[in-house]
Amino acid sequence: INVISKSGTTTEPAIAFRLLKDLAEGSKAHIVATADSEKGALRQIAQSEGYETFVVPDNIGGRYSVFSAVGLLPIAYAGIDIDELVDGASKCAELCQTTDPLRNPALFYAVARSILYEQGFTIELLASFEPRLHWLAEWWKQLFGESHGKERMGLFPASANYTTDLHSLGQYVQQGRRILFETFLAVEGGEPSMRIAPQLEDLDELNYLAENEVSYVNHVAYEATAEAHREGGVPSMTVLLEQLEPRSFGALMYFFEYACAIGGLLMGINPFDQPGVEAYKRLMFEYLGKPGHETRSIDTSKQEYVSFSG
């Protein structure tokens, strides 16, 4: 169990840790804590219980902490080479030293997003045809949502897993309001080999694809989707990975972090704080009766409910 919390009192991870550590039957060898270097409840618990510990850096917000122990430890647990990951990030950092947007990919992306935002596109849809990038998209939404969603400003970050979501969101993207643009994540090669076998009776009418790789069909689906959406009036750009491996993945995460920071500065906001997330926490603590907070009851008079029974 790897519990990560700077304070140790954040409600959701603290509750999860309480529940999960009972399953470890008190074995200290099964628990690792990533906490503040000196203070906080989790640091105290770790010292008291003798857990192995790592440090949450003081000067890095949670969403930017992938390249610290916060992100690298669970990535290493997953069997991914973190040396290669960090090397890829370092190579991307070198590319981002220039102020020429035609040579700095992260700056180009940040400027393109800013121009589209100024033209009235208020939603960015991060779309990938690779299921293994699903959780990267979840992190990306937090990265840009917390960094740019301030002062009634910022693009709304949304994500889609294609081709699955083409059967749910595709119609809206193609013909809905022209308020979004797409950023595609595409993998050029290196995917596992899986060929489509021919069948004697071509009942599903797929023999025309026989002997092709599934990854080839997936790539054609990406090309067709991008072209159809562009023809429908949806601006798009593509971030292309030569293949999905630790080095390129590390570069991709650094690329997004750098672009996010630059994008915030282009809008004139601080991309490193998140004051808005404290609002729900304050109210939740008051409703739950947390010591040190005003106790209050939930006011349902301003809410409307539709009830179903049967």
N, C-alpha and C positions, 0 to 999 in steps of 0.2 A: 504494500500500500504506500503510495507516494502522495502525501498531503502537501499541497502548495497554498500558502496563505501568508501574506506579510504580517498581518495582525494576529491571525489565529481566531478572530472573533467574527469574521464575515459569515453571516448566517448559513448560507447554503453549503459551502464546503465544510464548515464546522459541524453541522448536523450530519452530513455524509460521513465525516471522519468518525464521529461518535458511533454511528451504526456499523461502519465497516471494521473498526479496530476490534470490536467484540468478536468478529469472525476470525480474526488473527489469534484469538485465544490468548491475548496478552504477550505474544512472542515479539520481543523487541527486534529480532532479526528480520521480521516481515514488514517493518514499518520504516519509512524514510520521510523526514520532514524537510521541506524547503521553506525557510522562514526568514524573518528579519535577522540581521547579523547579531543584534544585541538585545532587542526588546520585543515585546508582544507576547500574547498568550501562548502561541504555538512554540516560540522559542523557549518559554518557561516549561511547557509540557515536555518538549524534547529533551531538555536538560534534566528534568526530573525523572523521566522514564528511560533515559539513556539511548534515545533514537540516534541513528546516523543522520547527520544534517547537512544541508546545503543552504546557500544564501540567496535570498531575493535582493538584487541590487537596490540601493537606496534611490539612485537617480534615474531609474528606468521604469516607465509605466508598464502595467501588466501586458498590454497588447503589443508592446515593443520588446518584450523580454525573451523572445524565442531563442536568441543566441546567448542566453545566460543559462544557469542551471535550471531555471524555471522551464525552459523548453528543451534544452539539450539532454537532460536526464531522462525524461520519458521517451524522447526520440531514440536515445541509446538503448533503453529497455526494449523498444520495438525492434531492435536488431539492425538499425540504420547506422551507417558509418558517419559519426558526427564530425570526424576530422575532414572528410570529404565535403560534408555539408558546409562547414565553416570556411573551407577553402573556396567553395563556390561563391559564398557570400563575399569573401575578400576580393575575388576577381571582379564581381559586380561593383564593389565599392571603388575599385580602381577606375572602372568605366565612368563612374558617377562623379569623378573629380572635375571633369571639364564642364564649363558653363554653356557649351554649344549643344543645344537640344537635338541637333541632328547626329551627334556623337554620344550623347548621354541618354540612354533609353528611358531611365526613370524620369528625367526632366521632360523629355518629349511627352511621356504619358501624362505627367502632371499638367503640362500646358494644354494638351489636347482636352483633358477633362475640364479644365477651367474655361476654355473657349466654348465647349458644348454647353456647359452650365450657363454661361452668359447668353447663349442663344436660346435658352428656355428649356433645355433638356434637364429634367430634375431627378431622374432615376438612372443609375448605372446598373445594368444587369450583367453580372459576371457569369458567363456561360461556358461550360466545359463538356466535352464528349468523353471524358475519362473519369470513371467512378472513383478512382483513387484520389482525385483532387477535391472530393466533396468536402472534407474537413478543412482543407486549405481555404475553401470559399467561406466556411463558417467563421474562420479566424479573420479573413479579409473583411467580412461585414462588420465585425467588432472594431477592427483597425480603423476603417474609414468612418464608420458610424460614430464612434466615440470621439474621434479626432476632429471631424468636420461639422458635426451636427450641433452647432451652437449659434446663438444670436439670430435665430430664425433663418439660418443659412445652411448650406451644404447639400450635396447630392445624396439621395436616399440609396444606400447600397443593398442591392438584391442579388440573388444568385439562382441559377437554374442548372439542373443536371440533364443535359441532352443525351440521347434522344428522348428519354422518358418524359421530360417536361415539355417537349414539343407537342405532346398529346394533351397537355393541360394549359400551358401558357402560350403555346405557339400561335394560336388564333389571335390572342390579344396583341402579341408582339407584332404580328403581321398586319393587323388591320385596326388595332385599338388607337387610343390617343397617342399623338406623336410627342410623348414626354420622356421617352427613354432612349438610351443608346446601349449597345452591347460591347462588352469586352470579352472576346473569346480566348480561352486557354486551350491551345492545341499542342499535341505531342506528335512530332514528325516521324519518329521511328523508335525501334527498340522494344516494341510491344511483344508480349508472348505470342508465339505462333499458334494459330488456330484456324485451320482451313475448313471451308464449307464443303461437305461431301456431297457428291451427286447421288441421286436416288433413282431407282429404276422407274418407278411411277412418280412422275413429277406433279403430284397432287397439289402441293403448295406453290407450284410454279416458280421455284427458286433455282432450278437447274441452270438458268442463265448466269447465276453467280457461282456455280460449282468451281472448286479449286481456287477461288479467291480467298485471301485472308480476311477474317472478320475485321481486323484493324483497317484494311483497305476500304471496306464498306463504311466503317465508322468515319474515316477521313472524307469520303465522298459526301456523307451526310452533313459533315461540317461545312464543306465547300458549298453545297446546295443551300443549306440553311442561311449561311452568311449572304449569299447572293440574293436569295428570295427576300430576306429582311431588308437588305439595302434597297432593292427595287421597291419595297413597300415604304421606304422613307425612314428607315432606322439606321442612323450612323453606326458604324462599327469599326473596331480595331482588333488586332490579334496579337497576343503574346505567345510566341512560338518557342516551345522547348524541343531541342533536338531529340532528347529522350528523357523519360522520367526516371532520374537516378539522383543520389544524394547531392552531387555537385550542382546540377541544374536546379534542384529544388531549393538548395540554400541560396543560390543566386536569385531565384524567383521571390523568395521571402524578403531578402534585402531590397530587391527592386521595389516591392510594394511599400516597405517601410520608408524608404527614402522618398518615393513619390508622394506618399501620404504626408510626410513632414513638409515637403516643398509646396504641395497643394494647399495646406493650411495657411502657410505664409502668403501664398498668392491671394487668398481670400481675406487676409488681414486678421486671422484668428490664431490663437495658440493651439497647435495641434497636439500638445502633450498633456493637457488637463481634461477632466471630464466632470465638471461641477454638476451637470444635470442628473447624473445617476444617484446623487445623494438624496434627491427629493423622495423617491419611493422608499428608500431605506429609512429615512426619518419617520415617514408615516407608518411604515410597517412596524418599526420599533415601538411607536406610540400605541398602535392597535394591539400589539402582542404584550404590552406592559413591560418592556425591558427596563430594568433599573437605570435610573438616571435620565429617563425620558418621560415626558408628560403622558399620562395614561388617558386614552380616549377610546370611544366606541366607534365602530364603522357607521358612517352616516349613509343610510340607503335611500334617503329621501330624494337625492339628486340622481338616482340611478333608475333606469327603467328595465324591467325584466320581462321576458316571455317565458312562461312555464309550460312544460309538456308533461302530461301524465297519461297513463293508460295501462 
